[in-house]
Amino acid sequence: MTAPNSAAVISRAPAPHDELIVCNQSMTPADMTAHAEPMGEPDPAAARAAAIAEFQQDHHDSHALEPTGELDEGTAGALEEVHGS
């Protein structure tokens, strides 16, 4: 249970981990706004590498893929096999 003037703060861990980190802090909404930092533009290359690494991890056993985040020949073939052309 949280205190009357506390708020849950949710932030993302850096890529390639996509975990939510939640913690309770005794801050008012005004405090949270005053301490907010802009998230900036998303990095398409990092998002692409994270998606490829996740696919590789999911299909590590069935297609002998190593989670490198690189679109290698084995990963491309597994993608075609799993999702079609």
BAMI-572384 format. One record per residue: z, x, y of N, C-alpha, C, O in turn; chain; residue number from 0; residue in one letter. Coordinates in steps of 0.1 Angstrom, whole numbers, plus 5000, padded with zeros to 4 digits. Example, Ala and Ser with C-alpha at 12.3 -4.5 7.8 and 13.67 -1.06 7.14 Angstrom:
BEGIN
SITE:nzz:nxx:nyy:cazz:caxx:cayy:czz:cxx:cyy:ozz:oxx:oyy:c:k:r
SITE:5078:5132:4943:5078:5123:4955:5078:5132:4967:5085:5142:4967:A:0:A
SITE:5071:5128:4978:5071:5137:4989:5079:5129:5000:5080:5134:5011:A:1:S
This chain:
BEGIN
SITE:nzz:nxx:nyy:cazz:caxx:cayy:czz:cxx:cyy:ozz:oxx:oyy:c:k:r
SITE:5000:5008:4988:5000:5000:5000:5000:5009:5012:5007:5019:5013:A:0:M
SITE:4993:5005:5022:4991:5013:5035:5001:5008:5045:5005:4996:5045:A:1:T
SITE:5004:5017:5054:5013:5013:5066:5005:5005:5075:4993:5004:5075:A:2:A
SITE:5012:4997:5084:5005:4988:5093:4994:4994:5102:4984:4987:5103:A:3:P
SITE:4996:5006:5107:4985:5012:5115:4978:5022:5108:4973:5032:5115:A:4:N
SITE:4976:5022:5095:4968:5032:5088:4955:5026:5085:4953:5014:5084:A:5:S
SITE:4946:5035:5082:4932:5032:5078:4927:5041:5067:4931:5052:5067:A:6:A
SITE:4919:5036:5059:4913:5044:5048:4901:5051:5054:4893:5045:5061:A:7:A
SITE:4900:5064:5052:4889:5072:5056:4881:5076:5044:4886:5081:5035:A:8:V
SITE:4868:5073:5045:4859:5076:5034:4849:5086:5039:4842:5084:5049:A:9:I
SITE:4847:5097:5031:4837:5107:5035:4830:5111:5022:4836:5110:5011:A:10:S
SITE:4818:5117:5023:4811:5121:5012:4813:5136:5010:4814:5144:5020:A:11:R
SITE:4813:5141:4998:4814:5155:4994:4800:5161:4996:4790:5153:4996:A:12:A
SITE:4798:5173:4999:4785:5179:5001:4776:5178:4988:4781:5178:4977:A:13:P
SITE:4763:5178:4990:4754:5177:4979:4755:5190:4971:4760:5200:4977:A:14:A
SITE:4752:5190:4958:4746:5179:4950:4757:5170:4945:4753:5160:4938:A:15:P
SITE:4770:5171:4947:4780:5162:4943:4779:5150:4951:4779:5151:4964:A:16:H
SITE:4779:5138:4945:4779:5126:4953:4791:5118:4950:4790:5107:4943:A:17:D
SITE:4802:5122:4954:4815:5116:4951:4821:5111:4964:4820:5118:4974:A:18:E
SITE:4827:5100:4964:4834:5095:4976:4849:5100:4976:4855:5100:4965:A:19:L
SITE:4853:5105:4987:4867:5110:4988:4874:5100:4998:4869:5098:5009:A:20:I
SITE:4884:5094:4993:4892:5084:5000:4906:5089:5002:4913:5093:4993:A:21:V
SITE:4911:5088:5015:4925:5092:5017:4930:5082:5028:4923:5078:5037:A:22:C
SITE:4943:5080:5027:4949:5072:5038:4955:5081:5048:4962:5091:5046:A:23:N
SITE:4952:5077:5061:4958:5085:5072:4963:5075:5082:4957:5064:5084:A:24:Q
SITE:4974:5078:5089:4979:5069:5099:4972:5071:5112:4977:5078:5121:A:25:S
SITE:4961:5065:5113:4953:5066:5125:4948:5052:5129:4946:5043:5121:A:26:M
SITE:4948:5049:5142:4943:5036:5147:4928:5037:5147:4922:5048:5147:A:27:T
SITE:4921:5026:5148:4906:5026:5149:4901:5035:5161:4891:5041:5160:A:28:P
SITE:4909:5034:5172:4905:5042:5184:4906:5057:5181:4898:5065:5185:A:29:A
SITE:4917:5061:5173:4918:5075:5169:4906:5079:5161:4901:5090:5162:A:30:D
SITE:4902:5071:5151:4891:5074:5142:4878:5076:5150:4871:5085:5147:A:31:M
SITE:4876:5067:5160:4864:5069:5168:4864:5082:5176:4854:5088:5178:A:32:T
SITE:4876:5085:5182:4877:5097:5190:4875:5109:5182:4870:5120:5187:A:33:A
SITE:4878:5109:5169:4877:5121:5161:4865:5121:5152:4863:5130:5143:A:34:H
SITE:4856:5111:5154:4844:5110:5145:4834:5121:5149:4832:5124:5160:A:35:A
SITE:4828:5126:5139:4817:5136:5140:4804:5130:5136:4803:5123:5126:A:36:E
SITE:4793:5133:5143:4780:5127:5139:4776:5133:5126:4778:5145:5123:A:37:P
SITE:4770:5125:5118:4766:5129:5104:4753:5137:5105:4750:5145:5096:A:38:M
SITE:4745:5135:5115:4732:5142:5116:4721:5136:5107:4724:5126:5101:A:39:G
SITE:4710:5142:5107:4699:5137:5100:4700:5141:5085:4705:5152:5082:A:40:E
SITE:4696:5132:5076:4697:5135:5062:4687:5146:5059:4676:5147:5065:A:41:P
SITE:4690:5154:5049:4681:5165:5045:4673:5161:5033:4678:5160:5022:A:42:D
SITE:4660:5157:5035:4652:5152:5024:4651:5162:5012:4650:5158:5000:A:43:P
SITE:4650:5175:5015:4649:5185:5004:4662:5185:4996:4661:5187:4983:A:44:A
SITE:4673:5184:5002:4686:5184:4995:4687:5171:4986:4692:5171:4975:A:45:A
SITE:4683:5160:4992:4683:5147:4985:4674:5148:4972:4677:5143:4962:A:46:A
SITE:4662:5154:4974:4652:5155:4963:4658:5164:4952:4657:5160:4941:A:47:R
SITE:4663:5175:4956:4669:5184:4946:4681:5178:4939:4682:5180:4927:A:48:A
SITE:4689:5170:4946:4700:5163:4939:4695:5153:4930:4701:5151:4919:A:49:A
SITE:4685:5145:4933:4679:5135:4924:4673:5142:4912:4675:5137:4901:A:50:A
SITE:4666:5153:4913:4660:5160:4902:4671:5165:4893:4671:5164:4881:A:51:I
SITE:4682:5171:4899:4693:5177:4891:4700:5166:4883:4704:5168:4872:A:52:A
SITE:4701:5154:4889:4708:5143:4882:4699:5138:4871:4705:5136:4860:A:53:E
SITE:4686:5137:4873:4677:5134:4862:4678:5144:4850:4679:5141:4839:A:54:F
SITE:4678:5157:4854:4679:5168:4844:4692:5167:4836:4692:5169:4824:A:55:Q
SITE:4703:5164:4843:4716:5163:4837:4716:5151:4827:4720:5152:4816:A:56:Q
SITE:4710:5140:4832:4710:5128:4823:4701:5130:4811:4704:5123:4801:A:57:D
SITE:4691:5138:4812:4682:5140:4800:4683:5154:4795:4674:5159:4788:A:58:H
SITE:4694:5161:4797:4697:5174:4792:4695:5175:4777:4688:5183:4771:A:59:H
SITE:4702:5166:4769:4701:5166:4755:4688:5161:4749:4683:5167:4740:A:60:D
SITE:4683:5151:4755:4671:5145:4749:4658:5153:4752:4648:5152:4744:A:61:S
SITE:4658:5160:4763:4646:5168:4767:4648:5182:4769:4639:5190:4774:A:62:H
SITE:4660:5187:4766:4664:5201:4767:4662:5206:4782:4656:5217:4784:A:63:A
SITE:4666:5198:4791:4665:5202:4805:4678:5208:4811:4689:5204:4807:A:64:L
SITE:4676:5218:4819:4687:5224:4826:4688:5219:4840:4678:5218:4846:A:65:E
SITE:4700:5215:4845:4701:5209:4858:4700:5219:4869:4710:5223:4875:A:66:P
SITE:4688:5223:4873:4685:5233:4883:4682:5226:4897:4683:5233:4907:A:67:T
SITE:4677:5214:4896:4673:5207:4909:4658:5211:4912:4653:5206:4922:A:68:G
SITE:4652:5219:4904:4638:5223:4906:4629:5214:4897:4632:5211:4886:A:69:E
SITE:4617:5210:4903:4608:5202:4895:4599:5212:4887:4587:5215:4891:A:70:L
SITE:4604:5216:4875:4596:5225:4867:4587:5217:4857:4587:5205:4858:A:71:D
SITE:4579:5224:4849:4570:5217:4840:4577:5208:4830:4572:5197:4828:A:72:E
SITE:4588:5212:4825:4596:5204:4815:4601:5192:4821:4601:5181:4815:A:73:G
SITE:4606:5193:4834:4611:5181:4841:4600:5171:4844:4602:5159:4843:A:74:T
SITE:4589:5177:4849:4577:5168:4852:4573:5160:4840:4570:5148:4841:A:75:A
SITE:4572:5167:4828:4568:5160:4816:4578:5150:4812:4574:5139:4807:A:76:G
SITE:4591:5153:4813:4602:5143:4810:4601:5131:4819:4603:5120:4815:A:77:A
SITE:4599:5133:4832:4597:5122:4841:4586:5113:4838:4587:5101:4838:A:78:L
SITE:4575:5119:4834:4563:5111:4830:4566:5103:4817:4562:5091:4816:A:79:E
SITE:4573:5110:4808:4576:5103:4795:4586:5091:4797:4584:5080:4792:A:80:E
SITE:4596:5094:4806:4606:5083:4808:4601:5072:4817:4604:5060:4814:A:81:V
SITE:4594:5076:4828:4591:5066:4838:4576:5062:4838:4572:5054:4846:A:82:H
SITE:4568:5069:4830:4553:5066:4830:4546:5074:4841:4552:5082:4848:A:83:G
SITE:4533:5072:4841:4525:5080:4850:4525:5075:4865:4519:5081:4873:A:84:S
